[in-house]
C-alpha cells in the first residue's frame, strides 16, 4: 500500500503507481509480474518526494507524483515531461510506455 502498486489490466499489462510515504522517510519494494519485476523506490527529499521506478517490458505504467501545486513541472530522468493534474492539484500523473529505469522529481 505504501508504494501504491495497483494492476489495472490483465497480467499487469497496465499498472498505476501511487506512492504515499505518510510519515516514512523512504520506502522501497518490488512486485513480481508476468513481464518481470516492477520496482518502486520513494523517499522524502526536503518537502518533495523523489520517486524511482523500474518498469518491465510490455507494461504501461501511470505514475502519480505528489506536488506542491498543480502548476508544478515534472522531470523524468532530468527532462521535463507532460503530466496531467490529479487529486485537486496535489498530484501529477505521468504515463510511461516503455521498459526502463525512470526517476521523477517535481519543481
C-alpha positions in Angstrom: 0.0 0.0 0.0 2.8 2.5 0.8 4.3 2.1 -2.7 0.9 2.1 -4.3 1.4 -0.6 -7.0 -2.0 -1.4 -8.4 -2.5 -3.6 -11.5 -5.2 -2.0 -13.8 -5.0 -4.5 -16.7 -4.7 -8.3 -17.1 -1.4 -9.7 -16.2 0.0 -6.3 -15.1 -0.2 -5.1 -18.8 -1.2 -1.7 -17.2 -0.4 -0.6 -13.7 -0.9 2.5 -11.5 1.9 3.5 -9.2 0.9 6.0 -6.4 3.5 6.1 -3.6 2.3 7.6 -0.3 5.0 7.7 2.3 2.8 9.3 5.0 5.4 9.7 7.9 8.1 7.4 6.5 11.3 8.9 5.2 11.6 6.3 2.4 10.2 3.0 1.1 11.4 0.6 -1.4 9.9 -2.6 -2.9 9.1 -4.7 -5.9 6.2 -6.6 -7.3 6.7 -9.7 -9.5 4.7 -9.6 -12.7 4.4 -11.9 -15.7 6.6 -9.4 -17.5 9.3 -9.2 -14.9 10.0 -7.4 -11.7 8.4 -3.9 -11.2 10.3 -1.9 -8.7 9.5 1.3 -6.8 11.7 3.5 -4.6 10.2 6.6 -2.9 11.9 9.0 -0.5 11.4 12.4 1.1 13.9 15.0 -0.1 13.1 18.1 1.9 9.5 19.0 1.2 9.4 16.9 -2.1 9.1 13.2 -2.8 11.6 11.6 -5.1 10.4 8.5 -6.9 12.3 5.9 -9.0 10.6 3.1 -10.8 11.8 0.2 -12.9 9.2 -0.9 -15.5 9.5 -4.3 -17.2 8.8 -4.9 -20.9 5.3 -4.8 -22.2 4.0 -2.8 -19.2 2.4 0.6 -19.4 2.6 2.5 -16.0 0.8 5.6 -14.8 2.9 7.2 -12.0 1.2 9.6 -9.6 3.8 12.1 -8.3 3.0 14.3 -5.3 3.4 18.0 -6.0 3.1 21.2 -4.0 0.8 22.8 -6.6 -1.0 22.0 -9.9 1.4 24.3 -11.7 4.4 22.1 -10.8 6.7 20.7 -13.6 7.6 17.0 -13.5 11.0 15.9 -14.5 11.5 12.3 -15.7 15.2 11.3 -15.9 16.0 15.0 -15.7 13.8 16.1 -18.6 10.5 17.9 -18.3 7.6 15.6 -19.1 4.0 16.4 -19.8 1.7 15.4 -16.9 -2.0 15.5 -16.0 -3.0 17.2 -12.7 -5.0 14.9 -10.4 -6.4 14.9 -6.9 -7.2 18.6 -6.7 -3.7 19.6 -7.9 -1.8 17.6 -5.2 -0.5 15.1 -7.7 0.6 14.9 -11.4 0.1 11.7 -13.5 2.8 10.7 -15.9 2.3 7.7 -18.3 5.3 5.5 -19.2 5.0 3.2 -22.2 8.5 1.6 -22.3 10.6 -0.6 -20.2 13.4 1.1 -18.2 14.5 2.9 -15.1 12.8 6.2 -14.5 13.4 8.9 -11.9 10.8 11.5 -11.0 11.1 14.9 -9.4 8.8 18.0 -9.2 9.8 21.6 -9.4 
